[in-house]
Amino acid sequence: MGCFFSKKSKRKSSEKEDRTPTTTTVETTATSNAVPLGNNTDEPPKQYSWDKREKVDPKDYTLSGLKDVTVGRLPGKLNGQQFVIQECENCNIYVFDHSATITIDDCVNCRIVLGPVKGSVFFRDCKDIKCVVACQQFRTRDCKKMEVFLCCATQPIIESSTGMKFSCFQYFYPELAFHFKDAGLSIFNNNWSNIHDFTPVAGENNWSLLPEASAVLDFIPAPDPDSEFKSVRISTDPVRSIVPLTKGGRRKDSEESCLFVFFAGEYTTANARKLIDEVTTKGFVLIQTKEVSMRPEDVKRVFQNSADDLVDWITKGPVIALELNGDGVVEVCKKIAQDVFSGTKVFVSDNANTSSRDVDSFFNFADMQMGL
């Protein structure tokens, strides 16, 4: 049995060889002029979608070999592209835009602010770096002495790095909330203190948490008023920070915590921010937050006796959960829920004896859901 493709068709080959460009003409009735048809050389070439893309200049997405300068990118300059920073020394670098990924290589003694990054931020072979970072993934390799104000959706990872110190993200500029949304990041999913060290050394600590009172401006200056960034109205006040300031892995001040959960609605994010303002002004502390989707079986496992009343609400979107801490916090949260959020679907721990179980049940579920 012969192979179908083992022998060329002589007919098709000869037809192909004999085929020459031809031009067919027709007579127009109005002018009796010949109009060519077929291979009309006056026709513009066909345009494809990739021909219409704006040409990208790599120089617009790279900072390289700079020293003693203030540089970066203004809002709208990156628009989700990847960005590279390399071989910079003693620079102030401000990237006030969202991006796909950012790599920072071989930089020394730099102060860096990075707007939300949809993928990873990767520091390699860097030393004496102070930075503000919001990203999906945070990694360092072969780095020394870094202070990082971090918002990270997944577990931050350090490798072959020493002298690493972390604190919660504290920053604001007017476009930042939109940049978080464009990067697909939730301001409530921040694992800044849950560090994984790939290369631990027995008897040594490669990382630690910065003092709780640490302020961004003590490490990273505001943009120079004479620089191109003078028009960006930044704030490092924790109260104005887009990302809620959390205590994270630091030791809790009280044995009493409360779980407060907002179910999806038109003003879920605004309501969560309002609750944070309400309780913190009363002296209570925000420990951690999460925004996560739930299934009916998750609701039954996490909320147990209250599950039947909540199952229908999870179909509307993700829930936002907060752990609040301090003596008497459960009763205060219950009163706030009644007085301020009476028209909003929420879950609040019922009493101080079971509230710790509520907190553990929800955040253990959320960590598993997010692969932490």
Salt bridges, closest charged atoms under 4 A:
GLU15 OE2 - ARG11 NH1 3.34
ASP97 OD1 - HIS179 NE2 3.41
ASP105 OD1 - ARG124 NE 2.71
ASP128 OD1 - LYS145 NZ 3.97
ASP142 OD2 - ARG141 NE 3.98
GLU147 OE1 - LYS130 NZ 3.66
GLU159 OE1 - ARG139 NH2 2.86
ASP182 OD2 - HIS98 NE2 3.67
GLU212 OE2 - LYS247 NZ 2.97
ASP253 OD2 - LYS247 NZ 3.70
GLU278 OE2 - LYS274 NZ 3.85
GLU297 OE2 - ARG295 NE 3.62
ASP298 OD2 - ARG295 NE 3.11
ASP298 OD1 - ARG301 NH2 3.24
ASP309 OD2 - LYS345 NZ 2.50
GLU323 OE2 - LYS252 NZ 2.58
GLU331 OE2 - LYS334 NZ 3.68
ASP339 OD2 - LYS335 NZ 2.54
ASP350 OD1 - LYS334 NZ 3.78
ASP367 OD1 - LYS290 NZ 3.75
